[in-house]
Amino acid sequence: MTTGKKAENAAQSAKGKAKEAAGRATGNERLEAEGRADQVKGDAKQAGEKLKDTFKH
């Protein structure tokens, strides 16, 4: 996995955690749901990259 992709995926997950926390703190359910969705997307991309690396080696 390239370092750039790894950083992008980690950033997306972190952004999602921040959104979720902000949504929870303000009672904004939509923002909280968007945050969870961002985390799932980042984690899924990370898993996909790891899978690609597994088949490369």
C-alpha positions in Angstrom: 0.0 0.0 0.0 1.4 3.4 -0.9 1.9 5.8 2.0 -0.3 8.4 0.3 -3.3 6.0 0.1 -2.8 4.9 3.6 -2.7 8.5 4.8 -5.9 9.4 2.8 -7.8 6.4 4.2 -6.7 7.3 7.8 -7.6 10.9 7.2 -11.1 9.9 6.0 -11.6 7.7 9.1 -10.4 10.5 11.4 -12.7 13.0 9.7 -15.5 10.6 10.2 -14.8 10.3 13.9 -14.7 14.1 14.3 -18.0 14.5 12.4 -19.6 11.8 14.5 -18.4 13.4 17.7 -19.6 16.8 16.6 -23.0 15.4 15.6 -23.4 13.6 18.9 -22.4 16.8 20.8 -24.8 19.0 19.0 -27.6 16.4 18.7 -27.4 16.5 14.9 -28.3 12.9 13.9 -27.5 13.6 10.2 -24.0 14.7 10.9 -23.4 11.8 13.3 -24.6 9.4 10.5 -22.3 11.0 8.0 -19.4 10.6 10.3 -20.1 6.9 10.8 -20.4 6.5 7.0 -17.0 8.3 6.4 -15.4 5.9 8.9 -16.8 2.9 7.2 -15.6 4.2 3.8 -12.1 4.8 5.1 -11.9 1.4 6.7 -13.2 -0.3 3.6 -10.7 1.4 1.4 -7.9 0.5 3.8 -9.0 -3.2 3.7 -9.1 -3.1 -0.1 -5.6 -1.7 -0.2 -4.3 -4.4 2.2 -6.0 -7.1 0.1 -4.2 -5.7 -3.0 -0.9 -5.8 -1.2 -1.5 -9.4 -0.2 -1.9 -10.5 -3.8 1.1 -8.5 -5.0 3.4 -10.4 -2.7 
